[in-house]
Amino acid sequence: MLQIVISSPLSVDNEVNRIDKMIASDDFDYFHLRKPSFEYNQMKAFLELLDERYLYKLIIHSNYGLISEFDLGGINMNKKALGELAYADEIDKCFIQPLVLNERKIEINRIQPEMVTYSGHTIDEINNLEFDIEYAFLSPIYDSISKAGYKSRFEDFETLKTDLQKSNNKIIALGGVTKENEKELQAVGFQGMARLGNVWSAK
């Protein structure tokens, strides 16, 4: 199974060093940097603090234009980002549209990221995407650790297993996920697991 970790949306103690250790480690395949409050220059400054040797394993959730300035692994889209998506056959060719769909490929300022991933809440939402993705997060599978009161959407794992088998996309479990869930998630049919609250709440 793919092993993925997602940053805390808020600052945490010794964060840069902890991230460097995680992305350098063989324990995780990818690291997702999600800082929703960061403006472009804040995200750029944060990336500059990280070990550039391992940025190819790092996926950003905002400020997508930074893929032209760093050797990043790719970008993560969500439903909100879909509202910013333009279609290549509808835009003025003389104007650079920041986020464009061109024959099932995402382009940012005319550059294709190495990978595109997606965060969704239903399998239908993921299956109906108009662009190709490397994998998608489905959440919350369990009650969230990082968001109090954010309950699981998936009580019937047998139905979920059937839906996962029908999907052509690689689906990653997110939400309340811990290392102890790995065997159950694998049996249900997930192809990876993403950890957030479980990692950042650990001492």
N, C-alpha and C positions, 0 to 999 in steps of 0.2 A: 504493500500500500504506500501511496505517496504520503510523506510526512511534511506538513506545512505548519508554519507558525505565523500568526498575525500580530502586528505591533499593538500595544495599548494605544487607544486614541488620545490619551493624556500622557504627559511626561511622567516617567518613573525614575527612581534612583539609579544612577550608573547605567542609564539606558543604552548609550552608544556602545560601551564595552560589552554589555550583555548581548546586544544585537550582533556585534562583530563575532563573538564566540559562537552564536547560534548559526550564522550563515557560513562560518568556516567549518562547522562541525558536519560530520557525515550523518548525524542524527536527523537532520532536516533537509528536504530536497529544495524547498523554496521558502523565502521569507516575504511576507506581504506588509508593505509599509502603508498603513492607513492612519493619516493624521488629518481629519476633516476640517480642522480649524486653521491649518497651515495655508498661507498664501504662497505664491510661486517662489519668492525669494527665501522664505522660511524653509520650504521643502528643499530647495537647492542647497542652502547652508547646512541643513541636516545631512543630506547625502554626502556633502564634502567631508563630513566628520567620519564617515564610515570607511572601512577598508576597501579600497577600490578593486582589489583582487577578486572579491566575491560578489560584486554588484550584479554580475550576470545571473545570480540566484534571487535577485530582489525584484519584486513586482510592486508598482506604485498604484494607488487608488485615486489619485487626483493629480492636478498639475501635469497632465500628460506630456506637455511640450518638453519636459525634462529628458525624454528619451533621446533627444537630439544632442544633449550635453553630457550624458553619462551612458556607460555601457551596461544598461539595465536589462533585466530578464524580460520585462514587458509591462503591460498595464492590466488593471482590473476594471471592468465596467459594471454598472448596475442600472436599475430602471431609471434613475434620475439622469444618468449619463446618456441614455437612449434619447432623451428629449433634446439633447444637444447635437445629435447625429444628423448630418446632411447626406444627401445622396449624390454620388458623383455625376449622374446624368442630369441633375437638376441645378447644379451650381454654375456660377460664372467661372469659366476656365481661367480668367485673368485674376481671379481673387482667390487667395489661399484661405480655405475654410478650415478651422482648427481640427474638426473631427468629422471624417468623411467615411462613408461606406462605399467601397468600390469593388463590385463583384465578390461579395461575401468576405472581403478583407477590410479591416479597419486601417485608416491612415490618419496620422496626426501631423498636420502641416506637411502633407505629402510624403511622410515617412511611415513605413509599416513597422510596428513594434515586432520584436522577436516572438512574443507570445501575447495572446489576448485571453484573459480569463473573465469570469462573470460571477456575480453574486445574486442568487435568486432565492425565492421562497416557495416555489412550486416547480415540479418537474416539467409541467406544461409550459411554464414561462421560459424555462431553459431550452426545451425542445423546439420552441417556436422562434428562437433567435434568428435574425436574418444574416448573421455573420458567423464565421468559423471561430471556435474557441478551443483552447488547449484543455481546459477543464472548467467546471463550474462548482461553486459552493452552494449547498442546499442547507437552509437553516430556518429555525433552530431545531436540531434533531432531538436534543435533550433540553431541559430547562437551563437557561443561560447562567453561567457563572459570573460573567462581567456585568450583566444587566439585570438588576433585581426585578422580579416580576415578569420577566420575559420568558413565557412558557413554551414548551415544545409544541410544534404544529403537527407532530407525527406520532400519534398514540398507537396506530395499527401498523406494526412493522411488517406484517405479512403482505398487506396491500402495497406498502412502500417497496418491498422486495420485488413484487411483480412489476411495479412501475419502473424501477431501476433496470430490470432486465429488458424492458422494452425500449429504453432510451439508447440512442446512438452516441450520447455524450458521456465523457468521463465525469462522474459526479463525486464531489468531495463533501464529507460530513462536517458540519460546523454547528456550534452552539452547544455548550455544556460538555464538549468532548474532552476526555482525559485519555491517558495512555491505557488505562484499564478497560476502555470501551473498544479497543482495537479488534478483538476477536468477534464481538457482536456485530460491529459495523461491517467487517469483512464478510460475515455470514449473510448479512442483509443484502450485500452487493455493492457497497461503496468501494470506490477505487482509491480512496485516500481519506485522510482525516486532518482537520485543521484545528489547532489549539490556540486559544487566546487567553481567556480569564484564568484557566488552569496554569498557564505558564507564568503570567505576570503577577499572580497572587502568591506564587511560591517564593519562599525566602531563599 
